[in-house]
Amino acid sequence: MKKIFILLMTVMGTLQMQAQDPNFWIFLCFGQSNMAGQAPIEEQDLNVNDRYLSMATTDGTDRKLGTWRKAVPPLCRADAHLGPADWFGRTLLDVVPDGVRIGIVSVAVEGCPITFFDKDKNAALIAKEERDWMNGILDQYGRDPYQRLLSMAKTAAKDGVIKGILLHQGETDAYNDEWRKEVRKIYRDLQQELQFDSTAVPLLVGEVVRKEYNGICGHANPTINDIENHYPNTYVVSSEGCLPSDDNLHFSSEGYRMMGRHYALRYLEATNPTLAKSCREKLAAAGLDKTSVAASTLTVETKRTGFGLSVTASEPVERVDVVSFSGQTVKTYALGGVKVFELNLKDLPKEKLVFVFQSANGKATHDVDLRD
């Protein structure tokens, strides 16, 4: 009986190895709203190669949890939109051998801190979450986004090989070294539980919308950019040329396409310089290597005056949006076009906030710390 058992185990192991296709490249994607995708899905986004697949990490009208589907957006959840992963896979397919397939496993929670993906901390934190809209998203992931990412990665790895991890998160909390350490811990937790070779699976961390494009969380990018100086096989993905949507927090549809191309090129630069060269040449030939960005002409000077903020602008300001570091708009001032004015800060939350000043010719942002 012992010999029969050993024989059966050997046969099962052989069948499992045969089921794992080395030419099926699996990429894990996680983060918050920009990874989920917030831009409209347009006609050009619906033409998807049959070799590009997405693992359903939630149930939905067009997907069943734990099964592969053609990577037609939205990839993250049925209620998400266009995101960077959409054009990441398409860009890779343009240069990899014809026999390669790409598979995406995506879990993202809009507005979440990085600790929601820390398996040792997230249960207590999620239990305290009071925002109905976020609880609705968390419910779709069984209220444990890390465990859902892990379990779906294990399911996907039965069919292919994990080749990389993509992170787009930081608008909420990428402002200190603790964020960087949390990111590394989550990567190490995944590596240990999925048992992949950390030298062969790079971590790609995307920049948020840049400050020069009036990105309201652009102040997170210095911390994001620093991460590759601390950990091996970790690479920052530039958001240069990736334009924002009107909220200056999320990318536009074309911004997400560009960001996806940047992820693909950075992955190839880290793993296959020959394919990276081919990718750069194709993007350049198609005029997709950069995007022209019109500079805003609006500048503002601010000064705290007790419970007020005195503002002098270079041109008439129509509106001021006050946004938390998690990306939520907490107040809007409608001004109607004035250059010198004062804002009442008395009713604003006592935290660090971003003031987004908007004129007819552009936008400008200023951080204001109301904790003191």
DRENDO-1510 file (C-alpha; in Angstrom, 1 decimal, always signed):
<recs>
REC; n; res; u; v; w
REC; 1; MET; +0.0; +0.0; +0.0 .
REC; 2; LYS; +2.9; +2.4; +0.8 .
REC; 3; LYS; +4.3; +1.9; -2.7 .
REC; 4; ILE; +1.0; +2.5; -4.3 .
REC; 5; PHE; +0.6; +5.7; -2.2 .
REC; 6; ILE; +4.0; +7.0; -3.3 .
REC; 7; LEU; +3.2; +6.1; -6.9 .
REC; 8; LEU; -0.1; +8.0; -6.8 .
REC; 9; MET; +1.6; +11.1; -5.2 .
REC; 10; THR; +4.3; +11.0; -7.9 .
REC; 11; VAL; +1.7; +10.9; -10.7 .
REC; 12; MET; -0.4; +13.7; -9.1 .
REC; 13; GLY; +2.8; +15.8; -8.8 .
REC; 14; THR; +3.6; +15.2; -12.4 .
REC; 15; LEU; +0.1; +16.1; -13.6 .
REC; 16; GLN; +0.3; +19.3; -11.5 .
REC; 17; MET; +3.7; +20.3; -13.1 .
REC; 18; GLN; +2.3; +19.6; -16.5 .
REC; 19; ALA; -0.7; +21.8; -15.8 .
REC; 20; GLN; +1.6; +24.7; -15.0 .
REC; 21; ASP; +2.4; +26.4; -18.3 .
REC; 22; PRO; +5.8; +28.2; -18.1 .
REC; 23; ASN; +4.5; +30.4; -20.9 .
REC; 24; PHE; +1.6; +31.6; -18.9 .
REC; 25; TRP; +2.9; +34.7; -17.1 .
REC; 26; ILE; +1.0; +35.6; -14.0 .
REC; 27; PHE; +1.2; +39.1; -12.5 .
REC; 28; LEU; -0.3; +40.1; -9.1 .
REC; 29; CYS; -1.8; +43.7; -8.9 .
REC; 30; PHE; -2.9; +45.4; -5.7 .
REC; 31; GLY; -3.4; +48.8; -4.3 .
REC; 32; GLN; -6.2; +51.4; -4.0 .
REC; 33; SER; -8.3; +53.4; -6.4 .
REC; 34; ASN; -5.7; +54.0; -9.1 .
REC; 35; MET; -5.0; +50.3; -9.3 .
REC; 36; ALA; -8.7; +49.5; -9.4 .
REC; 37; GLY; -9.1; +52.1; -12.2 .
REC; 38; GLN; -11.3; +55.1; -12.2 .
REC; 39; ALA; -11.5; +56.3; -15.8 .
REC; 40; PRO; -14.1; +55.6; -18.5 .
REC; 41; ILE; -13.7; +52.5; -20.6 .
REC; 42; GLU; -13.6; +53.6; -24.2 .
REC; 43; GLU; -14.0; +51.7; -27.5 .
REC; 44; GLN; -10.3; +51.1; -28.0 .
REC; 45; ASP; -10.1; +49.4; -24.6 .
REC; 46; LEU; -12.5; +46.7; -25.5 .
REC; 47; ASN; -10.4; +45.1; -28.3 .
REC; 48; VAL; -8.5; +42.5; -26.2 .
REC; 49; ASN; -6.1; +39.8; -27.4 .
REC; 50; ASP; -7.3; +36.2; -26.6 .
REC; 51; ARG; -3.8; +35.7; -24.9 .
REC; 52; TYR; -4.6; +38.3; -22.2 .
REC; 53; LEU; -6.6; +36.9; -19.3 .
REC; 54; SER; -7.8; +38.1; -15.9 .
REC; 55; MET; -8.5; +36.0; -12.8 .
REC; 56; ALA; -11.9; +37.0; -11.2 .
REC; 57; THR; -11.1; +38.0; -7.6 .
REC; 58; THR; -14.8; +38.8; -7.0 .
REC; 59; ASP; -18.1; +37.5; -8.3 .
REC; 60; GLY; -20.0; +39.6; -10.8 .
REC; 61; THR; -22.4; +39.5; -13.7 .
REC; 62; ASP; -19.5; +39.0; -16.1 .
REC; 63; ARG; -17.2; +36.9; -13.8 .
REC; 64; LYS; -17.1; +34.0; -11.4 .
REC; 65; LEU; -14.7; +34.1; -8.4 .
REC; 66; GLY; -11.5; +32.0; -9.1 .
REC; 67; THR; -12.0; +31.6; -12.8 .
REC; 68; TRP; -10.1; +33.0; -15.8 .
REC; 69; ARG; -11.9; +35.4; -18.2 .
REC; 70; LYS; -10.7; +37.4; -21.2 .
REC; 71; ALA; -9.1; +40.6; -19.8 .
REC; 72; VAL; -11.9; +42.9; -21.0 .
REC; 73; PRO; -12.1; +45.9; -18.6 .
REC; 74; PRO; -12.8; +46.3; -15.8 .
REC; 75; LEU; -10.2; +43.8; -14.6 .
REC; 76; CYS; -10.4; +44.5; -10.8 .
REC; 77; ARG; -14.1; +44.1; -10.1 .
REC; 78; ALA; -17.3; +44.4; -12.1 .
REC; 79; ASP; -17.9; +47.9; -10.6 .
REC; 80; ALA; -14.4; +49.2; -11.3 .
REC; 81; HIS; -13.2; +51.0; -14.5 .
REC; 82; LEU; -10.2; +51.4; -16.7 .
REC; 83; GLY; -6.9; +51.0; -14.9 .
REC; 84; PRO; -3.1; +50.6; -15.4 .
REC; 85; ALA; -3.2; +46.8; -15.6 .
REC; 86; ASP; -5.3; +47.0; -18.8 .
REC; 87; TRP; -2.5; +48.3; -21.0 .
REC; 88; PHE; +0.3; +46.7; -19.0 .
REC; 89; GLY; -0.6; +43.3; -20.4 .
REC; 90; ARG; -1.4; +44.5; -23.9 .
REC; 91; THR; +2.0; +46.3; -24.1 .
REC; 92; LEU; +3.8; +43.1; -23.0 .
REC; 93; LEU; +1.9; +41.0; -25.7 .
REC; 94; ASP; +3.3; +43.3; -28.4 .
REC; 95; VAL; +6.8; +42.2; -27.7 .
REC; 96; VAL; +6.9; +38.8; -26.0 .
REC; 97; PRO; +7.0; +35.5; -28.0 .
REC; 98; ASP; +3.7; +34.5; -29.6 .
REC; 99; GLY; +3.4; +31.5; -27.3 .
REC; 100; VAL; +3.2; +33.6; -24.2 .
REC; 101; ARG; +0.0; +34.4; -22.4 .
REC; 102; ILE; -0.5; +37.1; -19.8 .
REC; 103; GLY; -2.7; +36.6; -16.7 .
REC; 104; ILE; -3.7; +39.4; -14.2 .
REC; 105; VAL; -4.8; +38.8; -10.6 .
REC; 106; SER; -6.0; +42.2; -9.3 .
REC; 107; VAL; -7.3; +43.2; -5.8 .
REC; 108; ALA; -7.7; +46.9; -5.0 .
REC; 109; VAL; -9.6; +48.8; -2.4 .
REC; 110; GLU; -10.3; +52.5; -3.1 .
REC; 111; GLY; -8.9; +54.8; -0.4 .
REC; 112; CYS; -7.4; +52.1; +1.7 .
REC; 113; PRO; -4.2; +52.4; +3.7 .
REC; 114; ILE; -1.3; +50.0; +2.9 .
REC; 115; THR; -2.0; +48.2; +6.2 .
REC; 116; PHE; -5.3; +46.7; +4.7 .
REC; 117; PHE; -2.9; +44.3; +2.9 .
REC; 118; ASP; -0.9; +43.5; +6.0 .
REC; 119; LYS; -2.1; +40.1; +7.1 .
REC; 120; ASP; -1.1; +40.7; +10.7 .
REC; 121; LYS; -2.8; +44.1; +11.1 .
REC; 122; ASN; -5.7; +44.3; +8.7 .
REC; 123; ALA; -8.4; +42.4; +10.6 .
REC; 124; ALA; -8.5; +44.9; +13.5 .
REC; 125; LEU; -8.3; +47.9; +11.2 .
REC; 126; ILE; -11.0; +46.7; +8.8 .
REC; 127; ALA; -13.3; +45.9; +11.7 .
REC; 128; LYS; -13.2; +49.6; +12.6 .
REC; 129; GLU; -14.0; +50.9; +9.1 .
REC; 130; GLU; -17.1; +53.0; +9.2 .
REC; 131; ARG; -17.4; +54.3; +5.6 .
REC; 132; ASP; -20.3; +52.5; +3.9 .
REC; 133; TRP; -18.8; +52.8; +0.4 .
REC; 134; MET; -15.5; +51.2; +1.5 .
REC; 135; ASN; -17.3; +48.5; +3.5 .
REC; 136; GLY; -19.1; +47.6; +0.3 .
REC; 137; ILE; -15.8; +47.1; -1.5 .
REC; 138; LEU; -14.3; +45.1; +1.4 .
REC; 139; ASP; -17.4; +42.9; +1.5 .
REC; 140; GLN; -16.7; +41.8; -2.1 .
REC; 141; TYR; -13.2; +40.6; -0.9 .
REC; 142; GLY; -14.5; +38.8; +2.1 .
REC; 143; ARG; -13.3; +41.7; +4.2 .
REC; 144; ASP; -9.7; +40.5; +3.8 .
REC; 145; PRO; -8.0; +41.9; +0.6 .
REC; 146; TYR; -4.7; +40.3; +1.4 .
REC; 147; GLN; -6.2; +36.8; +1.8 .
REC; 148; ARG; -8.2; +37.2; -1.3 .
REC; 149; LEU; -5.1; +38.2; -3.3 .
REC; 150; LEU; -3.2; +35.3; -1.8 .
REC; 151; SER; -5.9; +32.7; -2.5 .
REC; 152; MET; -6.5; +33.9; -6.0 .
REC; 153; ALA; -2.7; +33.9; -6.7 .
REC; 154; LYS; -2.5; +30.3; -5.5 .
REC; 155; THR; -5.3; +29.4; -7.9 .
REC; 156; ALA; -3.7; +31.2; -10.8 .
REC; 157; ALA; -0.3; +29.6; -10.0 .
REC; 158; LYS; -1.8; +26.2; -10.7 .
REC; 159; ASP; -2.0; +27.3; -14.4 .
REC; 160; GLY; +1.0; +29.5; -14.8 .
REC; 161; VAL; +4.1; +31.1; -13.3 .
REC; 162; ILE; +4.1; +34.2; -11.1 .
REC; 163; LYS; +6.4; +36.7; -12.9 .
REC; 164; GLY; +5.9; +40.0; -11.1 .
REC; 165; ILE; +3.9; +42.1; -8.6 .
REC; 166; LEU; +2.5; +45.5; -9.4 .
REC; 167; LEU; +1.6; +48.0; -6.7 .
REC; 168; HIS; -0.2; +51.2; -7.1 .
REC; 169; GLN; -1.0; +52.6; -3.7 .
REC; 170; GLY; +0.3; +55.5; -1.6 .
REC; 171; GLU; -2.2; +58.4; -2.1 .
REC; 172; THR; -3.4; +57.6; +1.5 .
REC; 173; ASP; -0.2; +57.1; +3.4 .
REC; 174; ALA; +3.1; +57.1; +1.4 .
REC; 175; TYR; +4.6; +59.9; +3.3 .
REC; 176; ASN; +7.1; +58.2; +5.6 .
REC; 177; ASP; +9.4; +55.2; +6.0 .
REC; 178; GLU; +6.6; +53.2; +7.7 .
REC; 179; TRP; +4.8; +52.9; +4.4 .
REC; 180; ARG; +8.0; +51.6; +2.7 .
REC; 181; LYS; +8.5; +49.0; +5.4 .
REC; 182; GLU; +4.8; +47.9; +5.1 .
REC; 183; VAL; +5.2; +47.4; +1.4 .
REC; 184; ARG; +8.3; +45.3; +1.8 .
REC; 185; LYS; +6.6; +43.2; +4.5 .
REC; 186; ILE; +3.6; +42.5; +2.2 .
REC; 187; TYR; +5.9; +41.5; -0.6 .
REC; 188; ARG; +7.8; +39.1; +1.7 .
REC; 189; ASP; +4.6; +37.6; +3.1 .
REC; 190; LEU; +3.4; +36.9; -0.5 .
REC; 191; GLN; +6.9; +35.5; -1.4 .
REC; 192; GLN; +6.9; +33.1; +1.6 .
REC; 193; GLU; +3.3; +31.9; +1.2 .
REC; 194; LEU; +3.5; +31.5; -2.6 .
REC; 195; GLN; +7.1; +30.2; -2.5 .
REC; 196; PHE; +8.3; +32.1; -5.5 .
REC; 197; ASP; +11.9; +33.1; -6.1 .
REC; 198; SER; +12.2; +36.7; -5.0 .
REC; 199; THR; +15.2; +37.3; -7.3 .
REC; 200; ALA; +13.0; +36.4; -10.3 .
REC; 201; VAL; +9.8; +38.2; -9.3 .
REC; 202; PRO; +10.3; +42.0; -9.3 .
REC; 203; LEU; +8.1; +44.4; -7.3 .
REC; 204; LEU; +7.0; +47.3; -9.5 .
REC; 205; VAL; +5.7; +50.4; -7.6 .
REC; 206; GLY; +3.9; +53.1; -9.5 .
REC; 207; GLU; +4.1; +56.9; -8.9 .
REC; 208; VAL; +0.9; +58.7; -8.2 .
REC; 209; VAL; -0.2; +61.7; -10.3 .
REC; 210; ARG; +2.7; +64.2; -10.3 .
REC; 211; LYS; +2.6; +67.6; -8.6 .
REC; 212; GLU; +3.6; +69.3; -11.8 .
REC; 213; TYR; +0.3; +68.0; -13.3 .
REC; 214; ASN; -1.5; +69.4; -10.1 .
REC; 215; GLY; -1.7; +65.9; -8.6 .
REC; 216; ILE; -3.2; +66.5; -5.2 .
REC; 217; CYS; -1.2; +63.5; -3.7 .
REC; 218; GLY; +2.0; +64.2; -5.7 .
REC; 219; HIS; +3.8; +64.8; -2.4 .
REC; 220; ALA; +3.8; +61.0; -2.0 .
REC; 221; ASN; +6.1; +60.5; -4.9 .
REC; 222; PRO; +9.4; +61.2; -3.0 .
REC; 223; THR; +8.7; +58.3; -0.6 .
REC; 224; ILE; +7.6; +56.1; -3.5 .
REC; 225; ASN; +10.7; +56.9; -5.5 .
REC; 226; ASP; +12.9; +56.1; -2.5 .
REC; 227; ILE; +11.7; +52.5; -2.1 .
REC; 228; GLU; +14.0; +51.1; -4.8 .
REC; 229; ASN; +17.0; +52.5; -2.9 .
REC; 230; HIS; +16.3; +50.2; +0.0 .
REC; 231; TYR; +15.1; +46.8; -1.3 .
REC; 232; PRO; +16.5; +44.5; -4.0 .
REC; 233; ASN; +14.5; +43.7; -7.2 .
REC; 234; THR; +12.2; +46.7; -6.5 .
REC; 235; TYR; +11.5; +49.2; -9.2 .
REC; 236; VAL; +9.6; +52.5; -9.4 .
REC; 237; VAL; +7.3; +53.1; -12.4 .
REC; 238; SER; +7.3; +56.7; -13.6 .
REC; 239; SER; +4.0; +58.6; -14.0 .
REC; 240; GLU; +5.6; +61.2; -16.3 .
REC; 241; GLY; +3.3; +62.1; -19.1 .
REC; 242; CYS; +0.3; +60.3; -17.4 .
REC; 243; LEU; -2.3; +63.0; -17.2 .
REC; 244; PRO; -5.0; +63.2; -14.5 .
REC; 245; SER; -8.7; +63.3; -14.7 .
REC; 246; ASP; -10.6; +66.4; -13.5 .
REC; 247; ASP; -10.2; +65.4; -9.8 .
REC; 248; ASN; -6.4; +65.6; -10.0 .
REC; 249; LEU; -6.2; +62.4; -8.0 .
REC; 250; HIS; -6.9; +59.7; -10.6 .
REC; 251; PHE; -5.5; +59.3; -14.0 .
REC; 252; SER; -7.5; +60.0; -17.2 .
REC; 253; SER; -8.3; +57.1; -19.6 .
REC; 254; GLU; -5.2; +58.0; -21.6 .
REC; 255; GLY; -3.2; +58.5; -18.4 .
REC; 256; TYR; -4.0; +54.9; -17.4 .
REC; 257; ARG; -3.0; +53.6; -20.8 .
REC; 258; MET; +0.3; +55.4; -20.6 .
REC; 259; MET; +0.8; +54.2; -17.0 .
REC; 260; GLY; +0.2; +50.7; -18.1 .
REC; 261; ARG; +2.8; +51.0; -20.8 .
REC; 262; HIS; +5.3; +52.4; -18.2 .
REC; 263; TYR; +4.7; +49.4; -16.0 .
REC; 264; ALA; +5.3; +47.0; -18.9 .
REC; 265; LEU; +8.5; +48.8; -20.0 .
REC; 266; ARG; +9.8; +48.9; -16.4 .
REC; 267; TYR; +9.1; +45.2; -16.0 .
REC; 268; LEU; +11.0; +44.4; -19.2 .
REC; 269; GLU; +13.9; +46.7; -18.2 .
REC; 270; ALA; +14.2; +44.7; -15.0 .
REC; 271; THR; +13.9; +41.2; -16.6 .
REC; 272; ASN; +14.8; +41.3; -20.3 .
REC; 273; PRO; +16.8; +44.2; -21.7 .
REC; 274; THR; +16.4; +42.9; -25.3 .
REC; 275; LEU; +12.6; +42.9; -25.1 .
REC; 276; ALA; +12.8; +46.3; -23.3 .
REC; 277; LYS; +14.7; +47.8; -26.2 .
REC; 278; SER; +12.1; +46.4; -28.6 .
REC; 279; CYS; +9.3; +47.8; -26.5 .
REC; 280; ARG; +10.8; +51.3; -26.3 .
REC; 281; GLU; +11.3; +51.3; -30.1 .
REC; 282; LYS; +7.7; +50.4; -30.7 .
REC; 283; LEU; +6.3; +52.9; -28.3 .
REC; 284; ALA; +8.5; +55.7; -29.8 .
REC; 285; ALA; +7.5; +54.7; -33.3 .
REC; 286; ALA; +3.8; +55.0; -32.3 .
REC; 287; GLY; +4.4; +58.3; -30.5 .
REC; 288; LEU; +3.5; +56.8; -27.2 .
REC; 289; ASP; +6.7; +57.3; -25.2 .
REC; 290; LYS; +5.6; +60.6; -23.8 .
REC; 291; THR; +2.6; +63.0; -23.6 .
REC; 292; SER; +2.7; +66.7; -24.1 .
REC; 293; VAL; +1.5; +68.4; -20.9 .
REC; 294; ALA; +0.3; +72.0; -20.9 .
REC; 295; ALA; +1.7; +74.0; -18.0 .
REC; 296; SER; -0.7; +75.8; -15.7 .
REC; 297; THR; -0.2; +79.6; -15.5 .
REC; 298; LEU; -1.9; +79.9; -12.1 .
REC; 299; THR; +0.3; +80.5; -9.0 .
REC; 300; VAL; -0.8; +81.3; -5.5 .
REC; 301; GLU; +0.8; +82.6; -2.2 .
REC; 302; THR; -0.9; +81.6; +1.1 .
REC; 303; LYS; -0.6; +82.8; +4.7 .
REC; 304; ARG; -2.2; +81.4; +7.8 .
REC; 305; THR; -4.2; +84.0; +9.9 .
REC; 306; GLY; -5.7; +82.2; +12.9 .
REC; 307; PHE; -8.7; +80.3; +11.6 .
REC; 308; GLY; -8.2; +81.8; +8.1 .
REC; 309; LEU; -6.0; +81.3; +5.1 .
REC; 310; SER; -5.1; +84.5; +3.2 .
REC; 311; VAL; -4.5; +83.9; -0.5 .
REC; 312; THR; -3.0; +86.0; -3.3 .
REC; 313; ALA; -3.3; +84.5; -6.8 .
REC; 314; SER; -1.7; +85.4; -10.1 .
REC; 315; GLU; -5.1; +85.3; -11.8 .
REC; 316; PRO; -8.8; +85.1; -10.8 .
REC; 317; VAL; -9.6; +81.9; -8.9 .
REC; 318; GLU; -13.0; +80.4; -9.6 .
REC; 319; ARG; -13.0; +77.6; -7.1 .
REC; 320; VAL; -11.0; +76.0; -4.3 .
REC; 321; ASP; -11.4; +72.3; -3.4 .
REC; 322; VAL; -10.0; +71.0; -0.1 .
REC; 323; VAL; -9.0; +67.4; -0.3 .
REC; 324; SER; -7.7; +65.0; +2.5 .
REC; 325; PHE; -4.5; +63.0; +2.0 .
REC; 326; SER; -6.7; +60.0; +1.4 .
REC; 327; GLY; -8.2; +61.8; -1.7 .
REC; 328; GLN; -11.6; +62.7; -0.3 .
REC; 329; THR; -13.0; +66.2; -1.0 .
REC; 330; VAL; -14.0; +67.7; +2.3 .
REC; 331; LYS; -15.1; +71.2; +1.3 .
REC; 332; THR; -15.4; +73.3; -1.9 .
REC; 333; TYR; -15.3; +77.1; -1.9 .
REC; 334; ALA; -17.0; +78.7; -4.9 .
REC; 335; LEU; -15.4; +82.1; -5.5 .
REC; 336; GLY; -16.5; +83.3; -8.9 .
REC; 337; GLY; -13.1; +84.8; -9.9 .
REC; 338; VAL; -11.1; +86.7; -7.4 .
REC; 339; LYS; -7.3; +87.2; -7.0 .
REC; 340; VAL; -7.1; +88.2; -3.3 .
REC; 341; PHE; -9.3; +86.4; -0.8 .
REC; 342; GLU; -9.4; +84.7; +2.6 .
REC; 343; LEU; -10.8; +81.2; +3.3 .
REC; 344; ASN; -12.4; +80.3; +6.7 .
REC; 345; LEU; -10.7; +77.2; +8.0 .
REC; 346; LYS; -12.7; +76.8; +11.2 .
REC; 347; ASP; -15.0; +74.0; +10.1 .
REC; 348; LEU; -12.3; +71.9; +8.4 .
REC; 349; PRO; -10.9; +68.7; +9.9 .
REC; 350; LYS; -7.7; +69.1; +12.0 .
REC; 351; GLU; -5.4; +67.2; +9.7 .
REC; 352; LYS; -3.1; +67.8; +6.7 .
REC; 353; LEU; -5.1; +68.9; +3.7 .
REC; 354; VAL; -4.5; +69.8; +0.1 .
REC; 355; PHE; -6.0; +73.0; -1.3 .
REC; 356; VAL; -6.6; +72.9; -5.0 .
REC; 357; PHE; -7.0; +76.3; -6.5 .
REC; 358; GLN; -8.7; +76.5; -10.0 .
REC; 359; SER; -8.7; +79.3; -12.5 .
REC; 360; ALA; -9.8; +79.5; -16.1 .
REC; 361; ASN; -6.2; +78.7; -17.2 .
REC; 362; GLY; -5.2; +75.9; -14.8 .
REC; 363; LYS; -4.8; +74.7; -11.3 .
REC; 364; ALA; -2.3; +75.0; -8.4 .
REC; 365; THR; -2.1; +73.0; -5.2 .
REC; 366; HIS; -0.9; +73.9; -1.7 .
REC; 367; ASP; -0.6; +71.7; +1.4 .
REC; 368; VAL; -1.9; +73.1; +4.6 .
REC; 369; ASP; -1.4; +71.4; +8.0 .
REC; 370; LEU; -4.3; +72.2; +10.4 .
REC; 371; ARG; -3.1; +69.9; +13.2 .
REC; 372; ASP; -1.4; +72.8; +15.0 .
</recs>
